[in-house]
């Protein structure tokens, strides 16, 4: 199954996971220092829902942003 929203086309995005150590300056430390950067993937929050499309009930994968915005009509 693909990880793409059927309504808006939202796809997984690549980014970095940054590991930090130390205590923030505002809490009395010397600040946060970066100790490692590794690549990661941010996946959209997809849910499988039954949708009414032209009178036909289908199951599609839709992101929660589209569900909240009312871009689909649930069956």
N, C-alpha and C positions, 0 to 999 in steps of 0.2 A: 504494500500500500504506500502511495506517495505521501509525502508530508507537505502537501500544498493545499491551501484553502480553495475550495471550489467556487467561492463567491468573489473574493478580492485578489486571489492569487498570491497570498503571502507565502514566502518560502523560508527555509532555514538560512540564517545569516552567520557568517564566520566572525569571530572576534577573539579577544584575549582574556585569559583568566590570570589576574595579577595577584600574586601572593605577597603580602606585606607583613612586616614585623615591627615591633616597637610600640610606643605609647604616643597617642596624638598630643600635639603641643597644647591644645586647649584643656587637656586633663593633666598637664604638668610634665609631659615627656619631652623628648628631643625631636619628635616627629616620626612619621611612618617611613620606613625604608623598604624599597622594592627588593625582594629576594628571589623572585622567579616569575617568568612570564611564559605561559604555555597556551597553545592554540586550543580553542573550543568552538562549539556550535550552539547557537541559540535557536531553539525550535519554537515554532508558533504553537499556541495552546489550541490544538484541534480537537473537536468533539464530533463523534458520529451521531447525526440526527436524521430523523425521518422528515422529509420536506415534501410539500405539495407543489409539484411543478406541472402546470397546465392540466390539472386534474389527475395526475399520476403521482403516486407516492413512491419516492425514491430515498435511499440512504446515501447521504453525502457527508464528507468531512468538511466542517466549517469551523473557522476560528471563533473564539468567544467574543471578539470585538464585533464581528458581523452579527452574531446572535443577539448581543445586547442592543445593537443599533437597529434591530428589526428588519434587516435586509432579506431575511428569509421568512417563509410562512410555514410553521410547523404543521405536520399532518395530525 
